[in-house]
Amino acid sequence: MQGLRGRPIRKGLAILLAVIGFTRPLGATPFIPERDADILERLPTMLGGGSGELRQLRDQLARAPTDAARAVAVAGRYIELGQGQSDPRYYGYAQAALAPWWGLSDPPAEVLFLRAAIRQSRHEFDPALQDLSRLLEKDPRDPRAWLMQAVIFIVRADYQAARQACEALARLRRAFLAFSCMGSVASLVGQARGGYDLLQLAEAQSQNATLGERVRLETLLGKTAERLGDWGRAEGHFQEAQRLSPHDAYLLGAYADFLLDQGRAAEVVALLREETRVDGLLLRLTLAEREIGAPGKDAHIEDLRARFAASRQRGDNLHQGDEARFLLHLLDQPKAALTLAQANWAVQREPRDARILLEAALASAQPEAARPALEMLERTKLEDTALRRLANELQAKR
């Protein structure tokens, strides 16, 4: 839908409103962050100023640990690192910076937002939503809070609630965020083609977007095109995102999954051989090595085994979906994989979570265990060629 890019933004908003059924007339202006500390959920950015700046901020905070402005600056930088590098340790550092206010029921607004971001990153979704509700009571026009709400609801497959948060962004005339938000929702509720068009409209409004936002958007476009079976267009978006940010962990995971499904394991090895610090990327590298019989596979399997064990010892359950994939595809333990996939599904319900649950249920010959994911597919009319294939296989065995 290249032709949509040249249409006036009011026409684009008309398309958005038609999809969401929201009929109040709106104008639109591109979203420009109003504060340096604005952080949008899962839109990783480069750490401005490098480690020297962070060290300086940390030293200043050590001398004045109750200085809220400095604590917010340090915590914000750590959250950026955690998002960009998919490393949960940085969220612990961010929480430590906010320690004087962490237990307060009504901390300053910036602390409240960062606390919500940390809780969201740990999948503590209910406390995060409570913080965001308090934040919106203070300032109903805070786009960051509406966007983070939408992200949490999307992860939970609560698409009606997510759509309402997207509508709030439209009412605030945040065109880039509204198109991105509603495009994401539409792509998951049987309107993948319309969702793709909305994401392209967001792309047309991305002049003032951060690098991380643009990478996120290109990745979402790639994943949406992939679910539609448009492989060429999907790869074009993944490659553009990689051009913008070659080491973004979210992008690399999505692109690697695409290549694995295309039977292009050797390309995954080339893509990820230097990206082994992130557990999810090491998992995908090892899956690719298994496919081509690469000599490093066994060592990487043992490394992953140790990493997942260490996560459990820390009480970290953020990677249950990845560990289920590890157990199923690399250790050939379908029943153990199913147990983890079910635990993972209880927390988050994105397409990749549905996929490992369906795969594990199929491999362990327990089709009834996949019922929650199958019901979600039926309810949402999600368009995804891989999930539909698995669903058909499971339905045939029930």
C-alpha positions in Angstrom: 0.0 0.0 0.0 2.7 2.4 -0.9 0.2 4.9 -2.3 -1.2 5.5 1.2 2.0 7.2 2.2 1.3 10.2 0.1 -2.2 10.8 1.3 -3.0 13.6 3.8 -2.8 12.6 7.4 -6.5 13.4 7.9 -7.3 10.7 5.4 -5.0 8.3 7.3 -6.8 9.1 10.5 -10.1 8.4 8.8 -8.8 4.9 8.0 -7.7 4.5 11.6 -11.1 5.6 12.9 -12.9 3.3 10.5 -11.0 0.3 11.9 -11.5 1.2 15.5 -15.1 2.4 15.2 -14.2 5.7 16.8 -16.1 8.5 14.9 -15.2 11.7 16.6 -13.3 14.0 14.2 -9.7 14.5 15.0 -6.8 16.4 13.5 -3.3 15.0 13.9 0.3 16.1 14.5 3.4 13.9 14.7 4.4 12.9 18.2 7.3 14.8 19.5 8.5 13.7 23.0 8.1 16.5 25.5 10.7 15.3 28.0 14.1 13.8 27.8 13.1 11.0 30.1 10.2 9.8 27.8 10.6 6.1 27.3 8.2 4.1 25.2 7.7 0.5 26.0 9.9 -1.9 24.2 11.2 0.7 21.8 14.9 0.5 22.6 17.1 3.4 22.0 20.9 3.9 21.9 22.2 5.0 25.3 22.9 8.7 24.8 26.2 9.8 26.1 27.6 6.4 26.5 28.8 4.6 29.7 30.7 7.7 30.8 27.5 9.7 31.1 25.8 6.9 33.1 28.8 6.6 35.4 28.7 10.3 36.1 25.0 10.2 36.8 25.4 7.2 39.1 28.2 9.0 41.0 26.1 12.1 41.4 23.2 9.9 42.7 25.5 8.2 45.2 26.3 11.6 46.7 22.6 12.5 46.8 20.5 9.3 46.8 17.2 11.2 47.6 17.6 13.5 44.6 14.5 12.4 42.6 15.7 14.1 39.4 19.0 12.3 39.4 17.4 9.0 40.4 15.0 9.3 37.5 17.8 10.0 35.1 19.9 7.0 36.3 16.9 4.6 36.3 15.8 5.8 32.9 19.2 5.1 31.4 19.3 1.6 33.0 15.8 0.9 31.6 17.0 1.9 28.1 19.9 -0.5 28.5 17.6 -3.3 29.6 15.2 -2.7 26.7 18.0 -2.5 24.1 20.0 -5.4 25.3 17.2 -7.7 26.7 19.1 -7.9 29.9 16.9 -8.0 33.1 19.8 -7.1 35.4 19.5 -3.5 34.3 16.0 -3.3 35.6 17.3 -4.3 39.1 19.8 -1.5 38.9 17.0 0.9 37.9 14.9 -0.2 40.9 17.9 0.3 43.2 18.1 3.9 41.9 14.5 4.4 42.8 14.7 2.7 46.2 13.7 5.8 48.3 10.4 6.0 46.5 9.8 2.4 45.4 7.4 1.4 48.3 5.4 4.6 48.2 1.7 4.4 47.1 1.9 7.8 45.4 5.5 8.6 44.3 6.4 11.4 41.9 4.9 11.0 38.5 8.3 10.2 36.8 9.1 7.6 39.4 5.6 6.1 39.0 6.1 5.7 35.3 9.6 4.1 35.6 8.3 1.8 38.3 5.6 0.7 36.0 8.2 0.1 33.2 10.3 -2.0 35.5 7.3 -4.0 36.7 6.1 -4.5 33.1 9.5 -5.8 32.1 9.3 -8.4 34.9 5.8 -9.4 33.8 4.3 -8.0 37.0 1.5 -6.8 34.9 -1.2 -6.1 37.5 1.1 -3.8 39.6 2.3 -2.1 36.5 -1.3 -1.4 35.4 -2.1 0.0 38.8 0.9 2.4 38.5 -0.2 3.4 35.1 -3.8 4.1 36.3 -2.4 6.3 39.0 -0.3 8.1 36.5 -3.2 8.7 34.2 -5.2 10.1 37.1 -2.5 12.6 37.5 -2.2 13.4 33.8 -4.7 11.8 31.4 -2.8 13.2 28.5 0.4 11.2 29.2 1.0 9.2 25.9 3.6 7.0 27.5 1.2 5.6 30.0 -1.5 4.9 27.4 1.1 3.2 25.2 2.5 1.0 27.9 -1.1 0.1 28.9 -1.7 -1.0 25.3 1.5 -3.0 25.2 0.5 -4.9 28.4 -3.0 -5.6 27.1 -1.6 -6.9 23.8 0.8 -9.2 25.6 -2.2 -10.5 27.5 -4.3 -10.8 24.4 -6.8 -8.4 25.9 -7.3 -6.6 22.6 -10.5 -4.7 23.5 -8.6 -3.0 26.4 -5.6 -2.4 24.1 -7.8 -0.8 21.5 -9.2 1.6 24.1 -5.7 2.7 25.0 -4.9 3.2 21.3 -8.1 5.3 21.0 -6.8 7.6 23.8 -3.6 8.2 21.8 -5.8 9.1 18.8 -7.8 11.6 20.9 -4.5 13.1 22.0 -3.6 13.5 18.3 -0.5 11.4 18.6 -0.6 10.2 15.0 2.6 8.1 15.0 1.7 6.4 18.2 -1.9 5.9 17.4 -1.2 4.4 14.0 1.5 2.1 15.5 -0.7 1.1 18.4 -3.9 0.4 16.4 -1.9 -1.3 13.6 -0.5 -3.7 16.1 -3.9 -4.5 17.6 -5.6 -4.8 14.2 -2.9 -7.2 12.9 -3.8 -9.6 15.8 -7.6 -9.6 15.5 -8.3 -10.8 12.0 -7.5 -7.5 10.3 -3.8 -8.2 9.4 -4.0 -6.4 6.1 -5.6 -3.4 7.6 -3.1 -3.5 10.5 -0.2 -3.5 8.0 -1.7 -0.5 6.3 -1.9 1.4 9.6 1.7 0.5 10.4 2.7 1.9 7.1 0.8 5.1 7.9 2.8 5.3 11.1 5.9 4.9 9.0 4.8 8.0 7.0 4.5 9.9 10.3 7.9 8.8 11.7 9.9 11.9 10.9 10.3 12.7 14.5 10.4 9.2 15.8 13.5 7.9 17.7 15.8 5.3 16.1 14.4 2.7 18.5 10.8 3.5 17.5 11.6 3.2 13.8 13.4 -0.1 14.4 10.4 -1.4 16.4 8.0 -0.2 13.7 9.9 -1.9 10.8 10.0 -5.1 12.9 6.3 -5.0 13.5 5.7 -4.5 9.8 8.0 -7.5 9.1 6.2 -9.7 11.5 2.8 -8.7 10.2 3.8 -9.4 6.6 5.2 -12.7 7.7 1.9 -13.7 9.4 0.2 -12.9 6.1 2.6 -15.1 4.2 4.2 -12.2 2.3 7.7 -13.4 2.7 9.4 -10.9 0.4 7.9 -7.9 2.0 8.6 -9.3 5.5 12.2 -9.7 4.7 12.5 -6.2 3.3 11.2 -4.8 6.6 13.5 -7.0 8.7 16.5 -5.9 6.6 15.6 -2.2 6.9 15.3 -2.6 10.6 18.7 -4.3 10.7 20.2 -1.5 8.6 18.9 1.0 11.2 20.1 -0.9 14.2 22.2 -4.0 13.5 22.3 -5.3 17.1 18.8 -4.7 18.4 17.8 -7.9 20.2 14.1 -7.7 19.5 14.7 -7.3 15.8 17.3 -10.0 15.6 15.0 -12.5 17.4 12.2 -11.8 15.0 14.4 -11.9 11.9 16.1 -15.2 13.1 12.7 -16.8 13.6 11.6 -15.8 10.1 14.8 -17.2 8.6 14.4 -20.5 10.6 10.9 -20.9 9.3 12.2 -20.3 5.8 14.8 -23.1 6.2 17.7 -20.7 6.1 19.6 -21.8 9.1 23.0 -21.0 7.7 21.9 -17.3 7.5 20.8 -17.4 11.1 24.3 -18.6 12.1 25.8 -15.7 10.2 23.4 -13.3 11.8 23.7 -14.4 15.4 27.2 -15.8 15.9 28.4 -12.6 17.6 25.1 -12.1 19.5 25.3 -14.9 22.1 25.1 -12.7 25.2 21.3 -12.6 24.9 19.7 -15.9 25.9 17.0 -15.8 23.3 19.4 -15.1 20.5 21.7 -17.9 21.7 18.7 -20.2 21.6 18.0 -19.3 18.0 21.6 -19.6 17.0 21.7 -23.1 18.5 18.5 -24.1 16.8 20.1 -23.1 13.5 23.3 -24.9 14.3 21.3 -28.1 14.9 19.8 -27.7 11.5 23.1 -27.5 9.7 25.1 -29.8 12.0 27.4 -27.0 13.1 30.2 -28.1 15.6 29.3 -25.5 18.2 25.9 -26.8 18.9 26.7 -29.1 21.8 28.6 -26.4 23.7 25.8 -23.9 23.2 23.2 -26.5 24.4 25.1 -26.8 27.7 25.5 -23.0 27.9 21.7 -22.6 27.5 21.1 -25.4 30.1 23.2 -23.5 32.6 21.6 -20.1 31.8 18.0 -21.4 32.2 19.0 -23.1 35.5 20.5 -19.9 36.8 17.3 -18.0 35.8 15.2 -20.4 37.9 17.6 -20.0 40.9 17.1 -16.2 40.7 13.3 -16.8 40.6 13.2 -15.4 37.1 10.3 -16.8 35.1 10.6 -14.4 32.2 12.0 -16.9 29.7 9.6 -19.8 30.2 8.6 -19.7 26.5 12.2 -19.8 25.4 13.0 -22.6 27.8 10.0 -24.6 26.6 11.4 -24.2 23.1 14.8 -25.3 24.2 13.3 -28.4 25.9 11.2 -29.3 22.9 13.5 -28.7 20.0 17.0 -29.2 21.4 16.5 -31.7 24.3 13.5 -33.6 22.9 11.6 -33.4 26.1 8.0 -32.6 24.9 6.2 -33.2 28.2 8.6 -30.9 30.2 8.3 -28.4 27.4 4.5 -28.5 27.6 4.5 -27.8 31.3 6.6 -24.7 30.8 4.6 -23.6 27.8 1.4 -23.8 29.9 3.0 -21.8 32.7 4.2 -19.2 30.1 0.7 -19.0 28.6 -0.8 -18.2 32.0 1.3 -15.0 31.9 1.5 -13.9 28.3 -0.4 -14.8 25.2 1.4 -13.4 22.1 1.5 -15.4 18.9 4.9 -16.8 19.7 3.5 -18.0 23.1 0.6 -19.7 21.3 3.0 -21.4 18.9 5.2 -23.1 21.5 2.1 -24.2 23.4 0.6 -25.7 20.2 4.0 -27.3 19.2 4.5 -28.8 22.7 0.9 -30.2 22.9 1.3 -31.7 19.5 4.7 -33.3 20.2 3.5 -34.7 23.6 0.3 -36.1 22.1 -1.8 -34.0 24.4 -4.0 -32.0 22.0 -6.4 -30.9 24.8 -3.5 -29.0 26.5 -3.6 -26.7 23.5 -7.2 -25.7 24.0 -6.5 -22.2 25.5 -4.4 -21.2 22.5 -6.9 -22.7 20.1 -9.7 -20.8 21.7 -7.7 -17.6 21.5 -7.2 -18.2 17.8 -10.9 -18.8 17.3 -11.9 -15.8 19.3 -9.5 -13.3 17.7 -9.4 -14.7 14.2 -5.7 -14.2 14.2 -4.1 -14.5 10.8 -0.9 -16.5 11.0 0.0 -19.2 8.5 2.3 -21.1 11.0 -0.3 -21.1 13.8 -3.1 -22.1 11.5 -1.1 -25.1 10.3 -0.4 -26.2 13.8 -4.0 -25.6 14.8 -5.3 -27.8 11.9 -2.9 -30.6 13.0 -4.1 -30.5 16.5 -7.8 -30.3 15.6 -7.3 -33.5 13.5 -6.0 -35.3 16.6 -8.8 -34.2 19.0 
